[in-house]
Amino acid sequence: MPDSTSDAPSHPARLARAARLAAAVLIACVGLAGPRPAAAELVDAELLDAELNRRVVRLASVGPDGLSYFNDRRELESTALVEIVRITPLGSPSDTPRPTHDTTDESRPTPRGLAASVTVVLTDGQRYAHAQWQPSNEPDAIALRHPVLGQVDLPLELVAEIKPARQINHAAAAPQQGEAIADTVVLINGDALDGFVERLGPNGVTLLPDVGDPITLALDRVASVHLVNPPQPEPIDEHRLALRDGSRLHGRALRLVSGSVLGEANGRLQLDARLPGVGWRAVGVALDNVDRVDLAGYRLVPLSGLELESQAPGPVFGVAWPPEPTEDGWLVHAPIVMAWRLPPGARRVDLRADLATGELTAAAAALADCVVRWTAAGADWAEELGTRRLIGLPYASAGYPTPARAPGVVRDLADDATTLRVEVDPGVNGPIADRVRLHGPGVLVVGSPGARSAY
């Protein structure tokens, strides 16, 4: 009979179990005293590939050689960056940048207008949000300090707009693109002054009006500045980072640095950022501050970013109801026909339409019923991409096959397609509550193989 008082287990199964227990204790101790296990450094992210398919993975690494991740079966996979259009981290957002002044100190007034931190929009689409003014010795340039980029000196000829980082509504609207023929300075009281901005910095805005001598306006009187510098095309041969603070950065050589190396939860994305008129600068962004990454070689254009060719909204019981642009599309009411010019290189679309009846009562929303038809066209041809019927939720729950949120229309485009068209027609109930949100992702533009040099 075995000795039950023996200090060490003798049966092989008991030995294996004891070894596993000892290993578990060791791992727990290391976890308490040392770096976290590698699994804790991974971050959930949504990948959008060149077919506009989506999948949620756990990112392991990103670099010039490709991207590796764990799939939903916990298997490690890898893919080349040229196969991915967009990476969207799904981690929790970090705190928004704090104001530079102490809001609890009543003796210090809250900065107004451009005297506070600002967002600078460049002509190539980049945005530097929550930037602080710095002195500049150049009359035709501005100097800023950005939370990610550090000190930045920008020629005024590359700046499109300057506005408060926390946008404030003012009586005067910004000049519409294509309408302005002079620089415009919008004051916090709603007045708008036109002329030529000679100088811009911590000491104010110097404006040369069409008639008279230059005037200098203190920053706390200025709501925004709009310069008529011509827009530059968004570079398809560079990665584009959208940060959660509103910044938009362009660059190359994207890579993910492990959190264990930096002592952070989820690590950082690093890239060589392009500073217009300056050059390249290596920067790092905490992954939980990244909203999305659009990779070089592709450009995903939302409906709101396409050039509008025509719109023909029909009357709704005798009342005109023009379309309203949104961040990623348009808010429309049936009946309406809209057409957009497709950009060169447009190869695939992912188009969506949802009923926008959230502000209506349940009884009113139940009357919504319309048909959305998407079409692509060239010089002498047209092809229907897909048709979706949208019906109010009460009808859908009663057995109708199409709910208020219909599946998207995902189709390839012909090489010679030049126009995208949508028709929204009322259903059997007429144009009652047929308010529709048209959105995306939108249109995938594919660059030439040389456009992927940023990898």
Phi, psi and omega in degrees: 000130184295151180283111182288349181264005181299140182286334185240137177292141183253334181286139182305320180295321179292325177296317180295318180296320179295323179294319178296321179296317179296320178296320180296319178297318180297316179297319179298319180294318179296322179296328180282324189258340187235198180298154179289155177302157184301326182299330181287343181275345183287156181226138177290141179209152174259128177256134174246118184266182186290347173268004183065030171271146182246145171208145179262129183226177172247110184295135174250318180203153174222130179194180182302332182280348179141196185231132177241148186199163173260130180277186184289352174260011179064029176260139180280125178233166177216155179209154177286146180298335181291349178268354186247134178268317186213142172243125179238103176299142182250015178290167180288139180293146176279174179298145175292152180304138181281150176294154183281346179259159180272108185287347179272351181267101184291344180283347179249114182293149177290128179301142179248159175056223183277005175285340176274187175296150188233162169249126179254122178258125182266165183292341180263009177096351177290151177226134175246102184267154178056041177270148179250140180295144174228152178297144178227139178269355182260123181293334183254030179214161174239150179242133183221160169240119183255144182302331181258316187275342185077214181290129181226131174246119187241129172296138181299333181292349179256004182258134178259322187202147173229128182215163178300145180300321173258098190301136179246139178284131179234160185295324182269127180279157177294147179298141180287143181300133179091347182263328186287139176240002179211162173297149180231132174248117179263125180272162183291343176272002177101346178292150178235129180246130180256153179161213180236120180284113181274324184209147183211126182181193183302335182273359177125189180247123177259118184243130173262105181287169180298328179229132176106185183273161177300146176235145179247127182248131177295146184299328182286356174262350188255127178273322180194160178232131180237120182256146185269027176296137183295138179292147177254146179296142177295127186289121179278348181267016178229150171290149178235118179261128173253119182264158184287348176271003180101352179287151175227120183241144175247144180186193183217177176055059181283139177204154179252126179257131185300145177293329180293330178291323184265351184074029181240167185292309189240005179081191184223148167268130178243147175201166173269104183280142177266121176257112184304132179078358183240304183139210184253146179216127178287127181224160176230142182231128176304134187299328180282001172259000182264124177278315177195163175231119173263121189275153181299148181098345180225155173216122179260111187258118176290165179302324180291344179265357178276152177287121181281120179274316183201157174215138181223076177286133177274160179291143176253099185053044176084000182249131178291138180225081183291155179289152179241127179288145173239183183298322184237013181181222184217147173253120188229169175229133177289143002271147177199150172232129178229150178221140179235150175276128179281137179285157176302140180089001178295124187234340184203152180230150169227100190245136184227153179216127179231147172294137179248068184248020185299331182272359182267162174290163181298323180294319179290317180297332181294341181275352181294132181194110181210168181238131180247124183236122179258139181221142170250148183216153173242203184295322184222028180208162176213145181221130177286128180272327181170154179232136179230138175255130180250128183229142178305148186304320179301323177292319181298319181291341179274003175120359177289145187282341186245114180279185180296331178253105183269156176296155181286163174261109182245113185214152170283153176252145174293151182301329183260018176289131182240343187224139172246133186228145176225139173238129176242113184246142177295154177267209187292338181272359185080183185282059180254117178062022181274059178267125190231138174258116176265127182209200190232212037302325177119227187246127178270121176256128183250126178275176177289161178306329178292343180287353182261020180293345181292346181290000000 
